[in-house]
Amino acid sequence: MNKLVVVDDHTLLSQAISGLVNSFEDFEVLYTCKNGQELVDQLVFENKRPDIVLMDVNMPIMDGIETTAYLKEHHPNIKVLALSVEEEERTILKMLRAGAKGYLLKDTEKSVLESALKELMSQGFYHTNTVAQILVRSLHEESSLTLKERELEFIKHACTEMTYNEIADRMFLSPKTVQGYRDSVFSKLNLKNRTGLVIYAIKHGLFKP
């Protein structure tokens, strides 16, 4: 039997979620908490550790982001599944970066919640298509930010019809150095060829045709 804890400052909602989870096969709610601090205190004194914590984001005293980060550091075996009304991309990313293994909205269908819990136990994470897209965008944005000025210059030239040797001449560099920039850019952006680089550059505003 997989053990859960529900952390939500709305008592009625917390009880409703608990009842829902207890109706699922192989899942049982151990207890509920009104905020992150209550959960932290419970984990200190409670012998039974949950496998999963269903975590609200906006709570008093200790919110979901702080609590998730705490669990990641002190109880890494406990999986956090965020369950919130917050739809902002920034909030979702903060929860995932803090250590949440998935993010669901509170208007989620019962069947989706059950599937998410099962996948969380079997795969270690659960991401809806929306959350997966947010993660991909975030990774691309972070990769772009790590590009050096000369690498960005190389990308602009690489989006033209110039050969690599011609790019080297334009940048006053040796062909070997330009090849180094190419390899570095491909690695950072997880690309395999020049065509992919052109598509990426146009999509992310690094080059305007």
PyMOL commands that set and color helices and strands:
alter all, ss='L'
color gray80, all
select helices_A, chain A and resi 11-22+36-45+64-74+89-98+110-123+129-145+149-158+164-170+175-188+194-203
alter helices_A, ss='H'
color red, helices_A
select strands_A, chain A and resi 2-7+27-33+52-55+79-84+102-105
alter strands_A, ss='S'
color yellow, strands_A
deselect
rebuild
show_as cartoon
